[in-house]
């Protein structure tokens, strides 16, 4: 990984937090929706947020 500035790390921290929260919210919505098609769509969205979170986390040197 290239050298990151403190500002870069701050921005990435905020993006990681946003992706994590979006994933959690989408999973909550998926579990509370009564329409099966919408619930499945929310699970798909949650999975996409989780993938982006894991990719960023791995990029920063974390282990997923």
MDAnalysis code that builds the backbone (N, CA, C; Angstrom):
import MDAnalysis as mda
import numpy as np

u = mda.Universe.empty(192, n_residues=64, atom_resindex=np.repeat(np.arange(64), 3), trajectory=True)
u.add_TopologyAttr("name", ["N", "CA", "C"] * 64)
u.add_TopologyAttr("resid", np.arange(1, 65))
u.add_TopologyAttr("resname", ["UNK", "UNK", "UNK", "UNK", "UNK", "UNK", "UNK", "UNK", "UNK", "UNK", "UNK", "UNK", "UNK", "UNK", "UNK", "UNK", "UNK", "UNK", "UNK", "UNK", "UNK", "UNK", "UNK", "UNK", "UNK", "UNK", "UNK", "UNK", "UNK", "UNK", "UNK", "UNK", "UNK", "UNK", "UNK", "UNK", "UNK", "UNK", "UNK", "UNK", "UNK", "UNK", "UNK", "UNK", "UNK", "UNK", "UNK", "UNK", "UNK", "UNK", "UNK", "UNK", "UNK", "UNK", "UNK", "UNK", "UNK", "UNK", "UNK", "UNK", "UNK", "UNK", "UNK", "UNK"])
u.atoms.positions = np.array([
    [0.852, -1.176, 0.000],
    [0.000, 0.000, 0.000],
    [0.888, 1.225, 0.000],
    [0.483, 2.221, -0.733],
    [1.240, 3.461, -0.787],
    [1.100, 4.209, 0.528],
    [1.962, 5.170, 0.728],
    [1.891, 5.969, 1.947],
    [0.645, 6.838, 1.901],
    [-0.139, 6.746, 2.945],
    [-1.361, 7.531, 3.041],
    [-1.169, 8.646, 4.052],
    [-1.760, 9.773, 3.761],
    [-1.712, 10.887, 4.701],
    [-2.742, 10.658, 5.793],
    [-2.649, 11.457, 6.826],
    [-3.629, 11.381, 7.910],
    [-5.023, 11.692, 7.375],
    [-5.104, 12.622, 6.441],
    [-6.403, 12.976, 5.841],
    [-6.964, 11.802, 5.050],
    [-6.105, 11.109, 4.293],
    [-6.538, 9.930, 3.538],
    [-7.117, 8.878, 4.481],
    [-6.411, 8.619, 5.563],
    [-6.874, 7.623, 6.524],
    [-8.176, 8.048, 7.184],
    [-8.321, 9.338, 7.449],
    [-9.550, 9.857, 8.042],
    [-10.730, 9.639, 7.098],
    [-10.526, 9.949, 5.829],
    [-11.585, 9.768, 4.835],
    [-11.936, 8.290, 4.700],
    [-10.943, 7.432, 4.630],
    [-11.194, 5.999, 4.508],
    [-11.912, 5.445, 5.736],
    [-11.594, 5.965, 6.893],
    [-12.283, 5.552, 8.112],
    [-13.766, 5.904, 8.034],
    [-14.061, 7.095, 7.537],
    [-15.458, 7.510, 7.393],
    [-16.184, 6.654, 6.355],
    [-15.511, 6.323, 5.278],
    [-16.122, 5.492, 4.239],
    [-16.382, 4.084, 4.777],
    [-15.431, 3.539, 5.511],
    [-15.631, 2.214, 6.117],
    [-16.818, 2.225, 7.069],
    [-16.918, 3.249, 7.876],
    [-18.033, 3.360, 8.820],
    [-19.361, 3.459, 8.075],
    [-19.385, 4.250, 7.008],
    [-20.615, 4.401, 6.227],
    [-21.023, 3.081, 5.572],
    [-20.062, 2.360, 5.015],
    [-20.371, 1.079, 4.384],
    [-20.891, 0.073, 5.420],
    [-20.270, 0.063, 6.590],
    [-20.705, -0.851, 7.643],
    [-22.138, -0.539, 8.079],
    [-22.432, 0.739, 8.270],
    [-23.769, 1.137, 8.702],
    [-24.808, 0.845, 7.615],
    [-24.469, 1.104, 6.371],
    [-25.402, 0.834, 5.272],
    [-25.712, -0.661, 5.180],
    [-24.703, -1.476, 5.387],
    [-24.895, -2.929, 5.370],
    [-25.832, -3.358, 6.497],
    [-25.580, -2.863, 7.691],
    [-26.418, -3.213, 8.842],
    [-27.860, -2.766, 8.636],
    [-28.055, -1.554, 8.137],
    [-29.413, -1.050, 7.906],
    [-30.139, -1.868, 6.846],
    [-29.444, -2.200, 5.766],
    [-30.071, -2.997, 4.712],
    [-30.470, -4.370, 5.243],
    [-29.652, -4.958, 6.108],
    [-30.002, -6.272, 6.693],
    [-31.197, -6.148, 7.630],
    [-31.263, -5.059, 8.384],
    [-32.424, -4.831, 9.259],
    [-33.681, -4.696, 8.410],
    [-33.594, -3.897, 7.338],
    [-34.749, -3.736, 6.449],
    [-35.150, -5.072, 5.846],
    [-34.178, -5.862, 5.426],
    [-34.477, -7.163, 4.826],
    [-35.228, -8.061, 5.796],
    [-34.880, -7.965, 7.080],
    [-35.520, -8.811, 8.081],
    [-36.895, -8.310, 8.504],
    [-37.206, -7.047, 8.225],
    [-38.493, -6.509, 8.649],
    [-39.495, -6.366, 7.508],
    [-39.040, -6.398, 6.272],
    [-39.950, -6.270, 5.139],
    [-40.814, -7.516, 4.986],
    [-42.071, -7.311, 4.657],
    [-42.973, -8.449, 4.454],
    [-43.024, -8.872, 2.992],
    [-42.643, -7.997, 2.084],
    [-42.578, -8.325, 0.657],
    [-41.275, -9.078, 0.401],
    [-41.394, -10.320, -0.023],
    [-40.218, -11.176, -0.204],
    [-39.252, -10.625, -1.257],
    [-39.789, -10.044, -2.316],
    [-38.921, -9.506, -3.372],
    [-38.116, -8.317, -2.852],
    [-38.752, -7.447, -2.090],
    [-38.038, -6.305, -1.515],
    [-37.019, -6.762, -0.479],
    [-37.388, -7.749, 0.313],
    [-36.459, -8.272, 1.313],
    [-35.217, -8.847, 0.640],
    [-35.413, -9.571, -0.463],
    [-34.277, -10.140, -1.196],
    [-33.409, -9.039, -1.782],
    [-34.031, -7.985, -2.284],
    [-33.279, -6.855, -2.839],
    [-32.441, -6.193, -1.741],
    [-32.994, -6.057, -0.551],
    [-32.243, -5.475, 0.565],
    [-31.068, -6.365, 0.954],
    [-31.240, -7.680, 0.895],
    [-30.126, -8.593, 1.175],
    [-29.028, -8.431, 0.125],
    [-29.425, -8.248, -1.124],
    [-28.452, -8.030, -2.202],
    [-27.682, -6.736, -1.962],
    [-28.404, -5.702, -1.581],
    [-27.772, -4.409, -1.288],
    [-26.830, -4.532, -0.099],
    [-27.263, -5.242, 0.932],
    [-26.411, -5.446, 2.107],
    [-25.124, -6.173, 1.712],
    [-25.254, -7.169, 0.857],
    [-24.078, -7.908, 0.401],
    [-23.106, -7.025, -0.369],
    [-23.640, -6.123, -1.176],
    [-22.770, -5.211, -1.937],
    [-22.015, -4.276, -0.992],
    [-22.689, -3.782, 0.033],
    [-22.013, -2.918, 1.013],
    [-20.949, -3.705, 1.778],
    [-21.262, -4.936, 2.125],
    [-20.293, -5.777, 2.848],
    [-19.061, -6.046, 1.981],
    [-19.275, -6.287, 0.698],
    [-18.144, -6.523, -0.207],
    [-17.245, -5.292, -0.305],
    [-17.858, -4.106, -0.417],
    [-17.054, -2.880, -0.488],
    [-16.310, -2.646, 0.821],
    [-16.972, -2.902, 1.957],
    [-16.309, -2.756, 3.247],
    [-15.098, -3.682, 3.318],
    [-15.293, -4.944, 2.967],
    [-14.199, -5.920, 3.039],
    [-13.058, -5.569, 2.096],
    [-13.384, -5.083, 0.914],
    [-12.343, -4.704, -0.045],
    [-11.510, -3.539, 0.482],
    [-12.173, -2.531, 1.030],
    [-11.450, -1.388, 1.593],
    [-10.619, -1.799, 2.800],
    [-11.204, -2.617, 3.653],
    [-10.519, -3.070, 4.864],
    [-9.262, -3.864, 4.489],
    [-9.404, -4.759, 3.518],
    [-8.271, -5.554, 3.054],
    [-7.199, -4.648, 2.427],
    [-7.633, -3.679, 1.652],
    [-6.714, -2.737, 1.018],
    [-5.873, -2.000, 2.059],
    [-6.476, -1.717, 3.187],
    [-5.772, -1.002, 4.255],
    [-4.894, -1.923, 5.100],
    [-4.880, -3.198, 4.763],
    [-3.997, -4.114, 5.477],
    [-4.688, -4.946, 6.533],
    [-5.992, -4.832, 6.611],
    [-6.746, -5.658, 7.559],
    [-6.967, -7.044, 6.990],
    [-7.438, -7.922, 7.824],
    [-7.742, -9.283, 7.386],
    [-9.245, -9.467, 7.463],
    [-9.833, -10.030, 6.385],
    [-11.275, -10.237, 6.413],
    [-11.628, -11.694, 6.554],
])
